Amino acid sequence: MNKNCTDIKQSKKLIELGIEVNTADMVYCVELYKEGWKYSNEAYPIDGTLEGDDIPAWSLSALMEYMNRNGYSISLNCNGALWTVKFDDSETYHYITSYYSIDAAFEMIVWLKENKKI
């Protein structure tokens, strides 16, 4: 599986945490299928503004940019099969590891928001 952005559940969590939707660079569109209206299976680059029930999504670069714009030391590294996102300020060192870089970055943003770092 190749994850190129947050999935719908992760995207909804970021919105719930107050991440500005204008920082998203991808979108899950509502599309008509045989079974009726539902979200697309993949996200597309945002072309213009979000419409109706579309759900914004964030690529890895958008998540890293969002975290780094706050002046903290945030790094992404790969060690074999695992990706690690590290946060370091003068008081706290925290890291999150995952098989997918996008998941590690997502979890770090959740941690940063819940710990009032961003």
Stockholm file with secondary structure:
# STOCKHOLM 1.0

chainA/1-118         MNKNCTDIKQSKKLIELGIEVNTADMVYCVELYKEGWKYSNEAYPIDGTLEGDDIPAWSLSALMEYMNRNGYSISLNCNGALWTVKFDDSETYHYITSYYSIDAAFEMIVWLKENKKI
#=GR chainA/1-118 SS CCCCBCCHHHHHHHHHTTCCGGGCCEEECEEEETTEEEECSSCEECCSSCCTTCEEECBHHHHHHHHHTTTCEEEEEEETTEEEEEEECSSCEEEEEESSHHHHHHHHHHHHHHTTCC
#=GC SS_cons         CCCCBCCHHHHHHHHHTTCCGGGCCEEECEEEETTEEEECSSCEECCSSCCTTCEEECBHHHHHHHHHTTTCEEEEEEETTEEEEEEECSSCEEEEEESSHHHHHHHHHHHHHHTTCC
//
